[in-house]
Amino acid sequence: MIKTAILGATGIVGQQFVLALKNHPWFELAKLLTSARSAGKMYEDALRNVQTGALEWFCDASLPDSICDKVTEDSSQFDASSVDLIFSALESEQARSIEPRFAEHTPIVSTASAFRYEQDTPIVVPGVNNEHLGAVKAQRERRNWDGFIVPIPNCTTTGLAITLKPLHTEYSVDAVVMTSMQAVSGAGRSSGVLALDVADNILPFIPGEEAKVEKETCKILGEFRSEFLPATIKISCTCTRVDVREGHTEAVYVRTKRGCTVEDAKKSMRKFSKSLKDLGLPSAPPELLLVHDDPYRPQPRLDRDTNDGMTTVVGRLREDHALGGIKYMLVSHNTKMGAAKGAVLVAELLHQGGFLKGR
């Protein structure tokens, strides 16, 4: 077994990691790391609001009984070499200072954006750019680390990159225009998405989101040859927040350099959908992509939980008569494939590739 720790274990993404690791066949959840304020408490007590005593567990599934009485530890005092792998659920500002200290000794798979844009750091989406894990060796050598940092993409990037991959491989994507309709869960519990802000409303701006999606998608679909060579795709995004609890919906226009009809795109996507099928990864869905012919699909409420939220669902593929090319809708689960469970899938790919060692 691979002994793992969750860094930022009491936060929303940390809680998602707890569920994603429950009864995992390869990974043992050994350590729950928190701030000094929450350290030394049983996990269930660390989740309780100090003033009200309310249990601040935000996942739909119940808090696993097996983890309730596990004692949390202060991340600032933690010996990273005591585990084989660390899952980081930190905010990016914290991750920038804490993750490198731990990566000196231990591999880290992170949901934070802090290191996504470094030249020796891959942003990995299993089935899309597995070969980018080759950057891990360069990262270790450059930084003189025994461990490494591998982040996953922004949750909005994930579904877009998955749907573009087969089109880019076969038809060479030239330009993309995407408008997102993002679930409120993607904002955590921050201000700006309170019920009175988002109910009966659309928030037309998510700080930093559009630039992240544009930059990350090109890096993911590019190449790694001692350094990253981003794909030369022109991408323009408009990212909005809507009154949907889970599941990001995106309207995507794609122009390719080689001719690609609607039927070509469907065939390419359906063939690509099996790209994880034979890898033997426990969290991998049977289909990475599911293409609908029903014009009323995808819908977040109907499609976000396809294969437990690990499948990106596509529909309404059709020609674009104004600009040329094709366009479609997608739904991707932002707090499963786009967060902790997607990070666990990356860790499984790392383990299968020999990048992790148990004890």
N, C-alpha and C positions, 0 to 999 in steps of 0.2 A: 504493500500500500504506500501511496504518496501522502506524507503528513503535510497538511495545509493549515494556513492561518488566514483569517479575514481581517484586513486592516480597515478600520472604520466600521466595525461590526454592528453598531447600534443604529446607523443611518438607514435610509430607505433602501439604498442599493446594497448595503451590508446585509440587511434582512433578506433581500432577494437571493444573495449568495447562500445564506443559511438554508433556504429552501432548495436551491439548485444543487447543493451538496448533500442533501438528505439521502441516505442509503446509496450513495454513489459507489459503484463497484471498484473504482480505482483510487479515489481520493478520500482520505479520512480528515474530517474537520477536527483539528487538534487544539487550535488556539483562537480565541476571540479577542481582538485587540481594539482598544478604545482610548479615549483621552484619559488623563489622570483623574478627572472628575468622576468618570463612570467606572474606573478600574477597581478591581477587588470585590465587585458585586456579582451575585448570580445574574446570568444574562437576563432573565425575566425581570429582576429588580432593576437592572441597569436601563431597561426600556420604559420604566415607569416615570411619569411626570413628577418632579419633585414636589410641586405645589398640590396637585390634585390626586396623585396616586394612580392616575389613569394609565393603562398599558398602551404605549404608543407603538403598537405593532401594526404596520400599514399594509401588509400583504393580505390577499384574499384568503389564501390557505392559512390554517391555524399554525401558531407557533409550535414547532415540534417538541413533544414532551422530552425527548432525549437531549435537548439542548437547554432547557429552562434553567437547570441548576448548574450549568457549566460556568465557572468563574472567569470573568473578564480580566484582561491584563493590560497594563499601561504600555502603550506602543512606544513611548519614549525610552522605556527601560528594557525593551524586548530584545532578546538574542535571536537574530534572524537565522542563524545557523542551526537553531533547534528544530526547524521545519524544512521540508523539501520544496515548498512552493507557497507563495503568498498571493492572495487575491486582494487587490487594492480597490476599495470603494470610496477613496478620499475625494474631496474637492480638489480641483487642479492646483490651487495655490499651496495647499498642504502637500500635495503629491510632489510638487517640484522640489521640496526640501527633504521629505521623508523617504520617498521611493529610492533615490540613489544610495542612501545610507544602507538600506536593506539589500539592494541589488548587488552590493559589493560581495555578499555571501550567498544570496538565495534568489532564484528566479521569481519574477513578479509578472502577473497578468493583471492589467489595470483597466478600469473604466474611465480613468481621468484623461484629459486632453494634454496634460503637462508635457509629455515627450513625443506626442504624435508627429511632430513636424521636424524632429531631429533626423539628420542624414544617416544615422546608424540604427534607427529605430523603425521596425516595420509596424504598419497598422494592418492587422490580419483579420480577414473574413474567411473562415474555412470553406474550401470549395471554390473560392474566387482567386486567391493569391497565396496559396500554400507555399509557393517557391520563395516568397519574401522572407520566410524564416531563415534563409541563408544569411540575412543581415545580423542575426544573433551572434554569429562567430565574430564578425567585424566589430560589433558593439562591445563584446567582451574584451577583445584585444585592444581596442582604442581606449577603453575606460579602465582596463586592468581589473575587471570584475570576475568573480566566480559565478555570479548570477547574471541576470539581464532583466530588461523591462520590455514587455510586449503589450502595447495598449490595443484595445478594440476601438472601432470608430465611434463617432457621434451616432446616436440612435437613428437620426434622420438619414445619415449617409448609408447605413447598413442596407436597407431595402433598395435604395437607388443603385448602389454598387452591384448588388446581386442581380438585379434585372438588366443592368447594362453589360455585365460581363459577357454573356453569350453573344450579344449584338456586337460588342467591340471585337471579340475574338474572330467572328466570322465576317463582319461587314465594316469594321473600323469606324467607330463613332466619331463624328466630326463636331457636332454641337448638341447641347442639351439645354432645354428650358424646363425647370421644375417649379411647381408651386405646392407647398406642403400645407396640410391641415392637421396640425399636431395635437395629440392628446394632452390633457392637463397634467397627467401623471409624469410627463417628461420634465416638468418644471419642479418636481419635488413639492416641498411645502413653502416655496419662496413667495414673496409678495408679487402682485401683478396677475395672479391666477386665482384669487379668491372668488367665491361663488358670484359675488356682485360684479366682479370684473368680467367674467367669462360667460355667465349665463345670458342667453339671448344676445350673444355678441360674438365677434371675431376680433382677436387681438392681432394687428397687422405687422407686429415687429417682435422678434425674439433676439435679444442682443447677442451678437457674435455668431449666430447660427448659420447664416447664409455663407459667410466666408469659410466656416469650418467644412460645410458640405462640399463646396466648390473645390477647396484645396485637398481634402481627404480623398474624394472620389478619384481625382487625377492621380494621386499617389498610389492608391490601391490598384488602379487599373494600369499603372505603369510598370516599369521593370526595375530590378535591382542588379547593378553590375558594379560592385565595390561602393557605389552610392546609388541613391534613388533617382531614376529618370522618369518624372511624371508623364502620364499620357497627355498628348497634346489635344485635349478635348476642350472646346469652349463651353463652359457651364455657367448658366445664370439661374439663380434661385430666388424665390420669394417664400419666406417661411412664416407661417401664421399659427396661432393657437386657437383651437376651437373647443366647443363644449362637448368633448368626447373624453371618456375616462381613460381608456387604454387603446392603443393602436394608432399609429401614424398613417394617414392617407396622403398620397402624393399623386398629382397630375403631372405626367412626364411627356414632353415632346422630344423626339430624337431624330437627328439627321445623320445619316451614315455616308461614308465616302464611296462605298460600293452599294449597288442597288439592293434594297431590302424591302420586300413586300410584307404585308400583314401576315400572310401565311408563312413566309420565310421566318419572320420574327417568332411566331408561335412555335414553329418546328424547332428553331434554335433554342428557345427557352425550355421547351419540354425535354429536349435532349440533355441540356445542361442540368435540369432539375435533379438528375440522379448522380451528380458529381461527388456526393459524399457516401453513396450507397455502399460501396465495397471497402470503406476505410475502417469499419468496425468501431466507430466512435460512439460511446453510450448515449450521448446527448444529441446525436445527429438525427435529423428528421428523415423519413423515407423520401421526401421530396423537398429540395431546397427552394424550389419555385413551383407554384401551382397556377396554371393558366386556365381562366374561366372563359367560356363562350357566352354565358348568360350576361346580357347587357346591364343587368342590375347588380352585378358583382364586379369588384369586391366591395364589401361594406365592413367597417370596423367591428360592429357588433356581431356580425355573422362569421367573419373570417379571421379575426386577430388570433384566435386560439387554435387555428389549424395546426395539427401536430404539436400540441401544447405550446403554441406561440413561436415555434422555430421555423415555420415556413412562411415565405413572402408570397402573398397571393396577388395575382395580376389579372386584369380584365379590361374590357373596352378597348382592345387593340384595334386601331383603325388608321386609315391614311389621313395625313394632314394636307389639305388642299391649298392652304394659304402659303406655307413655307416649304412644303415638300418634306417627305419623311413619314414617320409614324408617330402615334401618340397612344398613351395608355394610362390606366390608373393602377396604383398598387396600395396594398395595406401590409404593414410590417409591425409586429408587436414590439413596442419600444422598451418595455421593461422585462422582456424575456430574451428573444434573439438580440435585441438592441442593448441589452445590459448584462446582468449577472449570468444568466444561463448561456448567452452567447460567449461570455468570457470563459466559462467552464468548458465550452466546446473548443475554444482556442487552446486551453490547457490540455485537453485530450489530444489534440493534434500535435502539440509539443511533446507530450509523453510518447505518443506513437512514433514520433520522429527521433526519439532518443535524447531529447533536450532536458528531460527530467530524470532524476534518480531517486528511488525510494530507499528505505533502510530496513 
